[in-house]
Each structure stands twice: as C-alpha cells, then as structure tokens.
Amino acid sequence: RRRNLAIAFKRLPPPQDLPLLVFNMDPTITDDQLEVLKHHHPSQQDVEVLSALADKYPDNPWDMPEASLQALAQVPHSECRLQFWHLHRTCEAAVEDLTAAVNVVTAACKWLESDATVVRFLAVVLAVGNLMNKGTERGEAVAFSVDILPKLASVRGEVTGTSLLAAVLRVLERDEKASPRRVMNAFRPLTSAARVVMSDVEAHLRRLQQEAQTCRQRVEAIAMRSAEEYRGDWGRVQDDPLLAQDKALAKIMETVEDAERRLKQAQEAYRDVMQSYCVKGLRPSDEWFAMWAEVSDSVAAELSKGNNGKEMRPRMVRSSSVPMQVTPPRVTRSSSSVTPQRQRTPMTRSRTSEHRTPSPDRPRRRPFTPMSAPGSSMAPPAPATSII
C-alpha cells in the first residue's frame, strides 16, 4: 500500500501545503488530484498508527506518503469536506449524462408510437406475411409479434433465394413516404436507445441521491458542534467554508431530483410502448431496443448489398410490343491495311457448273447435270452444232 500511496501522492502539492488547500477547498486543486485525495483519505486506524509512530519516534522526519496522510488528518472534518467537494465538482456533469440517456429512451418510445414510417413498415410486413400464408391457418392475420422482425433477413425463398426483408423493401420502394432509406433512418433513434441500460441509470441516480443526502446531514451536524474541534489556526466555526455551502447542497439535491423525475417519465413511456405492442411482461429496455437496432442493421445491409449503398429501385422492363432497334457498329478499314478488301457482289443462285470456290469447312457441291427419268427412252439432248 505504501508504494501505491507514493505513486498517487506524487501528483499532489507538497505535504506542507495540503492542509490549507483542503480546508479552503481551493479551486487550484484539479479533478484528478481531488480524486486521489478522496480515494486515499486516511482512515481512523491510519490516524492512530501515525500518532503512535510520532510519539515513539519524535525526531525522525516523515517520508512523503506518511507526511501527506498526516497533513490530511489535521484538517477538521476532512472526509466530509472531500466528499462534498468531489460531489460538487462531479455531480452536475454526471446528472447531465444520465439525463441525456434518459431523454434518448423517452424519445425512442414516442418515436415508436407516432412515426409514420415505422407504422408503414410494420403494415407492409403484415401484408407480405398474409400473402405468404394465404390459404393457411396463419393467413388473414390482423397483428403479429415484433419478435419475428430480426428473422426477416434470414427467411429466404427456395427458388430465388431472396430474403423476406428484401421483398418488404421492394414493396416500400413504391412508397415515397416510407422508402427503404427512410426506414433505415427511422430506426436510428432506436439504435441509440439500445445503448442505454435503464437499470444502471437508476442505480447511479440512487447512489448520487444517497450521497447528497448523507453529505447534507453531515454538514448540518457539523454546524451544531462547538468550536473545540477546530484546533490551531483554523478560526471559528462560522468561518468554515464548508458550512457556507447550503445553496450548493440544495442545488445538488434539486438537480438529482429533477433527473429522477425524468427517469420516472421514461419508465412510464416505456411501459406504454410495451402495452401498445402487446408485449408480454416488461423486458429490459436495452434488449427491446437492441432488437430494433438489429432490424436497422439488416435493412442497411440489404441496401448496400444489392446496390452498393444506393437505394433500391424497381427494374425497368421493356415492353415486347415495342421493337428494339439495334444499329450495328460501322467498321472502317485503314488505307495501310495489308489484307486487301474483298469486293462483295450480290449472290445469285445458278444452275450451271460454275460455282464459287467453297470454303474448306463447307462440303463441295457437285455440278448440276440433267438426267433422264428412270425407265424412259428419252435420251439427253445432243450438243448443239454450229452451222457456220
């Protein structure tokens, strides 16, 4: 422990300056130094041990850790003073963070009940589910459990492999007020609420409230005591800066009570949402909103997977009644080409023996020669003779 004290007390002012700084709650003490003073405040056992050692070795000088502990023990009501000082420094920032977290949950609950995009998304999910279950016992449903929302991305068709979530987003493409991009943006407040653990917020507020009440009771008890406890040059009881902090303590209590009131409003709004969505029991708020955050991530993944982050659009199908005109590319030959250009002549079918040279891949065709029908006495005509 002595080694830990030596490391921690290196960040503090010299031991001879500590008593006056702590008694006056000097603003030059930083938050880190105040945290060290509060955490390593000497206990009653440490004070008794230091007193026994001082009586046993009166001529031996104190080392830095022991000198700092002895300096803190000299300050009247140093423990209560450090407790109030630390509470006054940190309470406002802590309550602001807790209030911001509570407001996020309240806004998310109101968003689920009033946002038109979320309502439209749920209506399309119900319609697509009824279409798939048409003709079965599950068809023509009027409601569904929101627990199936994270499963939309995993349910896929056997033929196309398209997920049920992609089918829902295809339907929403035609809706300008509830497009897939709007659906993803509508779930963002719910994603922020998933990071808030209401039980931790409530426990932290309870701890702050209890600490503020304890500090207030101890200060009131100190004000009723006599001046005999102020030894040395500490002055009168009325001159103690700790006893002049009535307004600061009242403000701390008011701040904590306001945060507690906001917490109750958030809890009531969360219960109303549970009743609106017909959820059995009261689930932890972080788990409930984490389900919606998972749906938001699935929608974002579906959008980025199909269109590289762009919003999905319906495919343009060309009508079969409109002929498609295709213009072939025009090829030009340069004058420096080595291969001579072949002259194309119109091809006519000829029944003579003169044919164009066939290609190697094409079989050679025999020349046409007139033949007499079998069984007839008709002979082939004699070749014509010249009369000249």
Helices and strands as residue ranges (DSSP letters): H 2-9, G 15-17, H 18-23, H 31-39, H 44-56, H 64-74, H 78-114, H 116-132, G 146-151, H 164-172, H 180-186, H 188-193, H 198-223, G 227-229, G 237-239, G 241-244, H 246-276, H 285-307
